[in-house]
Amino acid sequence: MFGFGMWEIAIFIGLLVVLFGARRAGRIVRRGVDLHGRAQDLRQQSRRLFSLESLLGNRGNRDR
């Protein structure tokens, strides 16, 4: 999403563990992953909602 590689992610998680401890860093990472999943779902739903097919309905399909 932001162009982070494995090394950047590993360094970020390592810093979280050093700053907040393993248990709290795990909660922070889990929350971030959950928020990322929700953002992906919202993106897919908005794409579906505002797609040309959805906006035109069946009028766009002339084969019927």
N, C-alpha and C positions, 0 to 999 in steps of 0.2 A: 504494500500500500504506500509506504513512504520510501521505498527503495532501500530498506535496511537489509544487510546481509547477515549471515550466521554469526560472524565475529562481532558485529555491532550489537546484535541481540544478546549474545553471550556476555559481552562487557556490561550491557545495561542491566541484565539480570544479576550479574556479579555485584555491581554497585548497589542494587536494591538489597541484596542479601547482606552486604557489609553495613549499609546504612540502617536498615530496619530489622535485620534478623531474618532467619529462614522462614519462620511461620508467617510473619506479617508480609514478607516479600511474596510468598506464595499466594496470599490472599490478594495482594495488589495485582500480580500477574494474572490470576484467575479472573479478577474483575475486568482487567483490560481486554482479555480474550473474549469475555462475555459481551462487553461493549462493542468490540469489533464485530462479533457475530450479529449483534442486533443492528449495527449500521449496515452490514451486508444485506440483511433481510429487508431493511427499510429501502435500501437502494434497489433491490430486485422488485419489491412491491411498487415503488414509484415508477420504475421502468415499465412494469406491466400496466399500471394505471394510465400512464401517459403515452403508451405506444400508439402508433398510427391505427393499428387494428382495433384497439380498444376505443379510441376516439371516434372512428368512423363506424364502428359496429359492423353489422352485416351489409351495410350499403357499399362498403369497399370491396366486397366479394361479388364479382359480376358473373361467376360461373353458375350460380344458382338460379 
